[in-house]
């Protein structure tokens, strides 16, 4: 019999919250992605919601090389007429929003773009805490912060 069955409910909730936060890691966006998302009105809250959906298996496409495609709702358009984002992740660590485009701008990314994004994903996903801190300090990546119900602490290594 599992020892967790005799634990108080609060302990189980704390454990599950810890596991959820551990498995999700931190969420970042590249400088290029950040400029694009500001231009179209996408918020960090929407990015956090998308990561939450992806951790629960709601992924639009797995493109290989730790690259996922995720539809994002835009104000007044929803997901159907919204944007597409390209995310680098191993699903149990950090999440990096690399690239975004409107559905009305293009249908998809090219094979050459995918190959380049896979190389960027490989590099970012191998970063240790020091490398992440350097990239953050240089402004190459920015941490996604959710001002809604769930808060993410600033990255401290």
DATA-V755701 format. One record per residue. N is the residue number from 0. RES is the residue in three letters. PHI is phi in degrees with one decimal (999 if undefined). OMEGA is omega in degrees with one decimal (none if undefined). Layout:
n=N res=RES phi=PHI omega=OMEGA
n=N res=RES phi=PHI omega=OMEGA
This chain:
n=0 res=UNK phi=999 omega=-177.6
n=1 res=UNK phi=-69.1 omega=177.3
n=2 res=UNK phi=-66.8 omega=-178.7
n=3 res=UNK phi=-72.4 omega=-179.8
n=4 res=UNK phi=-68.9 omega=-178.7
n=5 res=UNK phi=-101.5 omega=179.3
n=6 res=UNK phi=-82.1 omega=173.7
n=7 res=UNK phi=-61.7 omega=-178.1
n=8 res=UNK phi=-57.2 omega=-179.4
n=9 res=UNK phi=-58.7 omega=179.2
n=10 res=UNK phi=-64.7 omega=179.2
n=11 res=UNK phi=-66.2 omega=179.3
n=12 res=UNK phi=-63.5 omega=178.5
n=13 res=UNK phi=-62.7 omega=179.0
n=14 res=UNK phi=-61.4 omega=-179.6
n=15 res=UNK phi=-64.1 omega=177.7
n=16 res=UNK phi=-64.4 omega=178.0
n=17 res=UNK phi=-60.2 omega=-179.3
n=18 res=UNK phi=-62.9 omega=179.7
n=19 res=UNK phi=-61.3 omega=-179.5
n=20 res=UNK phi=-66.8 omega=177.9
n=21 res=UNK phi=-64.7 omega=-176.0
n=22 res=UNK phi=-71.0 omega=-178.0
n=23 res=UNK phi=-84.5 omega=-179.3
n=24 res=UNK phi=66.8 omega=179.2
n=25 res=UNK phi=-97.8 omega=179.4
n=26 res=UNK phi=-116.8 omega=-178.3
n=27 res=UNK phi=-130.7 omega=172.5
n=28 res=UNK phi=-136.0 omega=178.0
n=29 res=UNK phi=-73.5 omega=179.5
n=30 res=UNK phi=-61.0 omega=179.0
n=31 res=UNK phi=-63.5 omega=177.9
n=32 res=UNK phi=-61.5 omega=-178.8
n=33 res=UNK phi=-61.2 omega=178.1
n=34 res=UNK phi=-63.1 omega=-179.8
n=35 res=UNK phi=-63.2 omega=-176.4
n=36 res=UNK phi=-66.6 omega=176.5
n=37 res=UNK phi=-66.9 omega=-179.6
n=38 res=UNK phi=-63.4 omega=-176.7
n=39 res=UNK phi=-97.8 omega=176.9
n=40 res=UNK phi=87.3 omega=177.3
n=41 res=UNK phi=-81.3 omega=-177.1
n=42 res=UNK phi=-113.7 omega=175.1
n=43 res=UNK phi=-60.9 omega=178.7
n=44 res=UNK phi=-59.2 omega=178.5
n=45 res=UNK phi=-66.9 omega=177.8
n=46 res=UNK phi=-63.2 omega=178.7
n=47 res=UNK phi=-62.5 omega=177.9
n=48 res=UNK phi=-63.2 omega=179.2
n=49 res=UNK phi=-64.5 omega=177.9
n=50 res=UNK phi=-63.0 omega=177.9
n=51 res=UNK phi=-59.6 omega=178.1
n=52 res=UNK phi=-62.1 omega=-178.2
n=53 res=UNK phi=-66.2 omega=177.6
n=54 res=UNK phi=-66.2 omega=177.3
n=55 res=UNK phi=-98.3 omega=173.9
n=56 res=UNK phi=90.2 omega=-179.4
n=57 res=UNK phi=-87.9 omega=-178.3
n=58 res=UNK phi=-114.6 omega=-178.3
n=59 res=UNK phi=-78.0 omega=177.4
n=60 res=UNK phi=-160.8 omega=170.5
n=61 res=UNK phi=-98.6 omega=-173.5
n=62 res=UNK phi=-98.2 omega=180.0
n=63 res=UNK phi=89.7 omega=178.5
n=64 res=UNK phi=64.2 omega=179.6
n=65 res=UNK phi=64.7 omega=179.7
n=66 res=UNK phi=-111.4 omega=176.5
n=67 res=UNK phi=-120.3 omega=171.9
n=68 res=UNK phi=-112.2 omega=-178.6
n=69 res=UNK phi=-135.1 omega=174.6
n=70 res=UNK phi=-75.3 omega=-179.5
n=71 res=UNK phi=-126.9 omega=177.4
n=72 res=UNK phi=-74.9 omega=173.9
n=73 res=UNK phi=-112.8 omega=-179.4
n=74 res=UNK phi=-52.7 omega=177.9
n=75 res=UNK phi=81.4 omega=-177.4
n=76 res=UNK phi=-117.0 omega=-176.6
n=77 res=UNK phi=71.1 omega=-178.4
n=78 res=UNK phi=-74.5 omega=-175.3
n=79 res=UNK phi=-60.3 omega=179.9
n=80 res=UNK phi=-102.5 omega=-173.5
n=81 res=UNK phi=-85.3 omega=-174.3
n=82 res=UNK phi=-113.8 omega=174.9
n=83 res=UNK phi=-118.4 omega=177.9
n=84 res=UNK phi=-122.8 omega=176.5
n=85 res=UNK phi=-112.3 omega=-173.1
n=86 res=UNK phi=-123.3 omega=174.9
n=87 res=UNK phi=-101.0 omega=178.3
n=88 res=UNK phi=-166.7 omega=170.2
n=89 res=UNK phi=-107.1 omega=178.7
n=90 res=UNK phi=71.1 omega=178.8
n=91 res=UNK phi=-124.5 omega=-179.5
n=92 res=UNK phi=-141.4 omega=-179.0
n=93 res=UNK phi=-77.9 omega=178.4
n=94 res=UNK phi=-122.7 omega=-180.0
n=95 res=UNK phi=-124.0 omega=173.2
n=96 res=UNK phi=-81.6 omega=-172.8
n=97 res=UNK phi=-99.2 omega=-169.2
n=98 res=UNK phi=-153.1 omega=177.2
n=99 res=UNK phi=-144.6 omega=177.6
n=100 res=UNK phi=-155.3 omega=177.0
n=101 res=UNK phi=-77.2 omega=179.0
n=102 res=UNK phi=-60.0 omega=179.9
n=103 res=UNK phi=-79.1 omega=-179.7
n=104 res=UNK phi=-83.1 omega=-177.3
n=105 res=UNK phi=-164.7 omega=-177.5
n=106 res=UNK phi=-82.0 omega=-176.2
n=107 res=UNK phi=-165.8 omega=175.5
n=108 res=UNK phi=-93.6 omega=180.0
n=109 res=UNK phi=-80.8 omega=177.2
n=110 res=UNK phi=-61.3 omega=179.6
n=111 res=UNK phi=-65.3 omega=177.4
n=112 res=UNK phi=-63.8 omega=179.1
n=113 res=UNK phi=-61.4 omega=179.8
n=114 res=UNK phi=-60.8 omega=178.8
n=115 res=UNK phi=-63.7 omega=179.3
n=116 res=UNK phi=-64.6 omega=176.8
n=117 res=UNK phi=-65.5 omega=177.1
n=118 res=UNK phi=-66.4 omega=177.6
n=119 res=UNK phi=-63.4 omega=179.6
n=120 res=UNK phi=-60.3 omega=-179.9
n=121 res=UNK phi=-57.8 omega=-179.4
n=122 res=UNK phi=-64.6 omega=-178.0
n=123 res=UNK phi=-63.2 omega=-177.0
n=124 res=UNK phi=-71.3 omega=176.0
n=125 res=UNK phi=-93.7 omega=-179.6
n=126 res=UNK phi=-60.2 omega=170.5
n=127 res=UNK phi=-90.9 omega=-176.6
n=128 res=UNK phi=-59.2 omega=-179.8
n=129 res=UNK phi=-64.9 omega=179.5
n=130 res=UNK phi=-64.9 omega=176.1
n=131 res=UNK phi=-62.7 omega=-179.7
n=132 res=UNK phi=-62.4 omega=178.4
n=133 res=UNK phi=-65.6 omega=179.7
n=134 res=UNK phi=-63.2 omega=176.9
n=135 res=UNK phi=-65.6 omega=-179.6
n=136 res=UNK phi=-62.6 omega=179.8
n=137 res=UNK phi=-80.0 omega=-179.2
n=138 res=UNK phi=79.7 omega=179.0
n=139 res=UNK phi=-71.9 omega=173.7
n=140 res=UNK phi=-130.9 omega=176.4
n=141 res=UNK phi=-127.7 omega=178.2
n=142 res=UNK phi=-80.4 omega=177.9
n=143 res=UNK phi=-82.2 omega=178.4
n=144 res=UNK phi=-119.1 omega=178.7
n=145 res=UNK phi=-103.3 omega=178.9
n=146 res=UNK phi=-85.9 omega=-179.8
n=147 res=UNK phi=-84.2 omega=-175.8
n=148 res=UNK phi=-65.9 omega=-175.4
n=149 res=UNK phi=-102.3 omega=-179.4
n=150 res=UNK phi=-108.0 omega=174.5
n=151 res=UNK phi=-117.9 omega=179.4
n=152 res=UNK phi=-72.0 omega=173.9
n=153 res=UNK phi=-59.3 omega=-176.5
n=154 res=UNK phi=-67.2 omega=-179.3
n=155 res=UNK phi=-125.9 omega=177.1
n=156 res=UNK phi=88.8 omega=none
